Amino acid sequence: YMMVVLDPSRVIMASKTESFGIRGYTVAEMVNEFDAVAGINAGGFYDPDGRGNGSIPDTMVIYEGEVYYPSYGSAAGFVGLDSNHIMHVGKLTAAQAKEKDIQYGVGFGPVLVTNGAPAPTYASGVNPRTGIGQRSDGAILMLVIDGRQVSSLGATYQDMTEIFLSYGAVNACNLDGGSSSMMWYQGDYINNCASVVGIRPVPTTFLVLKEGGSTDG
């Protein structure tokens, strides 16, 4: 499932930062909290024995220019949007993210595409996947691939890279996958959840705001 958002100013990395350490939100709940029209899951979270409540990010998070959990780093790759809605990808520190004027971002990785070329990455098995990228015209690409199902085993990082490049991505990054991979659009999930325990709450999402929408969620 590929969502192309022509206006990058409508895309944010959304978090309910006041709920960090208390509770997480499903993608649908986060869409509702921010009165958005679409969304996907974003970064990973502290999940001991698969029983985490999705409330504690496991990487640095930047929301409205403020850095949370800076000591957690960017994992295998950070993806962020600056104040001009330009996407940056790479292993960024908090200081480097500030220098690049990142307003919204989260870590997970690996980076899949950088400056229009495939990024070096490591081999991976097939799994449900979520990723985000940007074209040269600014359009944001949101990708979710089902997995662990008869109809779709999943995808490798290389598969994701090829898909992003076929859509014209100049930068792209893998996000949290597996049982967290979900895409919501206009009132419902459009992909199939791989989790046997139901849709999981997460601490971070990428959302598409309504035209003229704000982050006052």
C-alpha positions as CSV (number, residue, x, y, z in Angstrom):
1,Y,0.0,0.0,0.0
2,M,1.6,3.2,-1.2
3,M,0.2,6.6,-0.2
4,V,1.4,9.6,-2.1
5,V,0.9,12.9,-0.3
6,L,1.5,15.7,-2.8
7,D,1.6,18.5,-0.1
8,P,4.5,17.7,2.3
9,S,3.4,20.5,4.7
10,R,0.5,18.3,5.7
11,V,2.8,15.5,7.0
12,I,4.1,15.4,10.5
13,M,5.6,12.9,12.9
14,A,3.0,12.9,15.5
15,S,3.3,11.9,19.2
16,K,1.4,12.6,22.3
17,T,4.5,13.5,24.2
18,E,2.6,14.0,27.5
19,S,1.8,10.3,27.4
20,F,5.4,9.0,27.0
21,G,5.9,6.4,29.7
22,I,2.1,6.2,30.4
23,R,0.3,4.8,27.3
24,G,0.7,4.4,23.6
25,Y,-1.9,5.0,20.9
26,T,-3.0,2.9,17.9
27,V,-2.6,4.6,14.5
28,A,-6.3,5.1,14.4
29,E,-6.3,6.7,17.9
30,M,-3.5,9.0,16.9
31,V,-5.3,10.0,13.7
32,N,-8.3,10.9,15.8
33,E,-6.2,12.8,18.4
34,F,-4.8,15.0,15.7
35,D,-8.0,15.1,13.5
36,A,-5.9,13.8,10.6
37,V,-7.1,12.0,7.5
38,A,-4.4,9.3,7.3
39,G,-1.5,7.8,9.1
40,I,1.1,5.0,9.5
41,N,3.1,3.8,12.4
42,A,6.6,5.2,12.8
43,G,9.4,4.4,15.3
44,G,9.9,1.4,17.6
45,F,9.3,1.2,21.3
46,Y,10.4,-0.5,24.5
47,D,8.7,-3.9,24.2
48,P,10.0,-6.5,26.8
49,D,8.7,-10.0,25.9
50,G,6.3,-8.4,23.4
51,R,4.2,-6.9,26.2
52,G,5.1,-3.2,26.0
53,N,2.2,-0.8,26.0
54,G,3.7,1.3,23.2
55,S,4.4,4.3,25.5
56,I,8.2,4.5,25.5
57,P,10.1,5.2,22.2
58,D,13.4,3.3,21.8
59,T,15.1,6.1,19.8
60,M,15.3,9.9,19.9
61,V,12.1,11.6,18.9
62,I,11.7,15.2,17.7
63,Y,8.2,16.7,17.9
64,E,7.6,20.4,17.0
65,G,11.4,21.0,17.2
66,E,11.8,19.6,20.7
67,V,14.0,16.6,21.3
68,Y,12.8,13.8,23.5
69,Y,15.1,10.9,24.6
70,P,18.2,12.3,22.9
71,S,20.5,9.8,24.6
72,Y,18.6,6.9,22.8
73,G,20.1,7.9,19.5
74,S,18.8,7.1,16.0
75,A,19.2,3.3,15.8
76,A,19.9,2.2,12.3
77,G,18.7,5.4,10.8
78,F,16.8,8.6,11.6
79,V,14.2,10.2,9.3
80,G,13.0,13.8,9.9
81,L,11.3,16.7,8.3
82,D,12.7,20.2,8.6
83,S,10.7,23.5,8.7
84,N,10.7,23.6,4.9
85,H,9.2,20.1,4.8
86,I,12.3,18.6,3.4
87,M,13.1,15.0,4.5
88,H,16.5,14.1,6.0
89,V,17.7,10.6,6.5
90,G,20.8,9.2,8.2
91,K,22.3,8.4,11.6
92,L,21.8,11.8,13.2
93,T,22.6,12.9,16.7
94,A,20.4,15.4,18.5
95,A,22.9,18.1,17.8
96,Q,23.0,17.3,14.1
97,A,19.2,17.2,13.9
98,K,19.1,20.7,15.5
99,E,21.6,21.9,12.9
100,K,19.4,20.6,10.1
101,D,16.3,22.3,11.7
102,I,14.4,19.0,12.1
103,Q,10.9,19.7,13.4
104,Y,9.5,16.2,13.3
105,G,11.5,13.0,13.3
106,V,12.1,9.5,14.7
107,G,14.7,6.8,14.5
108,F,14.5,3.2,13.3
109,G,16.1,2.4,10.0
110,P,17.9,1.3,8.0
111,V,18.0,4.1,5.5
112,L,16.9,2.7,2.1
113,V,17.4,5.5,-0.4
114,T,19.7,8.5,-0.1
115,N,20.1,11.3,-2.7
116,G,18.2,9.2,-5.3
117,A,20.4,6.1,-4.9
118,P,20.0,2.8,-3.0
119,A,21.6,3.1,0.4
120,P,24.0,0.3,1.5
121,T,22.0,-2.0,3.8
122,Y,22.1,-5.5,5.2
123,A,20.3,-8.6,4.2
124,S,16.9,-9.2,5.8
125,G,14.1,-11.7,5.8
126,V,10.6,-11.1,4.7
127,N,8.3,-9.4,7.2
128,P,5.5,-6.8,7.4
129,R,7.1,-3.5,6.6
130,T,6.5,0.3,7.0
131,G,8.6,3.0,5.4
132,I,8.5,6.6,4.4
133,G,10.2,8.6,1.6
134,Q,10.1,11.8,-0.4
135,R,10.2,12.6,-4.1
136,S,12.2,15.4,-5.7
137,D,9.0,17.4,-6.0
138,G,8.4,17.2,-2.3
139,A,5.7,14.6,-2.3
140,I,5.8,12.3,0.7
141,L,5.6,8.5,0.1
142,M,4.1,6.3,2.8
143,L,4.6,2.6,2.3
144,V,3.0,-0.4,4.2
145,I,3.5,-4.0,3.1
146,D,1.5,-6.8,4.7
147,G,3.3,-9.9,5.9
148,R,3.1,-13.2,7.8
149,Q,0.0,-14.1,5.9
150,V,-1.0,-16.5,3.1
151,S,-1.7,-13.5,0.8
152,S,1.5,-11.7,1.5
153,L,4.6,-13.2,3.2
154,G,6.2,-9.7,3.5
155,A,9.1,-7.9,2.1
156,T,12.9,-7.5,2.5
157,Y,14.7,-4.1,2.8
158,Q,15.8,-4.6,-0.8
159,D,12.2,-5.0,-1.9
160,M,11.3,-1.8,-0.1
161,T,14.2,0.1,-1.7
162,E,13.1,-1.0,-5.2
163,I,9.5,0.1,-4.5
164,F,10.6,3.5,-3.3
165,L,12.9,4.0,-6.2
166,S,10.1,3.0,-8.6
167,Y,8.0,5.8,-7.1
168,G,10.8,8.3,-7.6
169,A,12.0,8.6,-4.0
170,V,15.2,10.6,-3.4
171,N,15.3,9.7,0.3
172,A,13.6,6.9,2.1
173,C,13.8,5.1,5.4
174,N,12.5,1.9,6.9
175,L,10.3,2.3,10.0
176,D,9.0,-0.2,12.6
177,G,7.5,-3.2,10.9
178,G,6.1,-6.6,12.0
179,S,3.0,-6.5,14.1
180,S,3.1,-2.7,14.3
181,S,2.7,-2.1,10.5
182,M,-0.6,-0.3,9.9
183,M,-2.0,2.3,7.5
184,W,-5.2,4.3,8.2
185,Y,-7.0,6.3,5.5
186,Q,-10.3,8.1,5.6
187,G,-11.9,6.2,8.5
188,D,-10.4,2.7,8.4
189,Y,-7.3,0.6,8.2
190,I,-6.5,-0.4,4.6
191,N,-4.0,-3.1,5.3
192,N,-4.2,-6.3,7.3
193,C,-2.7,-6.5,10.8
194,A,-0.1,-9.2,11.4
195,S,-0.5,-9.2,15.2
196,V,-2.2,-12.1,16.8
197,V,-3.2,-10.0,19.7
198,G,-4.8,-7.2,17.8
199,I,-3.6,-3.7,16.6
200,R,-0.8,-2.5,18.8
201,P,-0.4,0.9,20.4
202,V,2.7,2.9,19.4
203,P,4.4,6.1,20.6
204,T,5.0,7.7,17.3
205,T,3.2,7.9,13.9
206,F,3.5,9.8,10.6
207,L,0.2,11.5,10.0
208,V,-1.4,13.4,7.1
209,L,-3.3,16.4,8.4
210,K,-6.4,17.9,6.9
211,E,-5.9,20.8,4.5
212,G,-5.2,23.8,6.8
213,G,-4.9,21.4,9.8
214,S,-2.7,22.0,12.8
215,T,-0.9,19.9,15.4
216,D,-3.2,21.0,18.2
217,G,-4.1,17.4,19.0
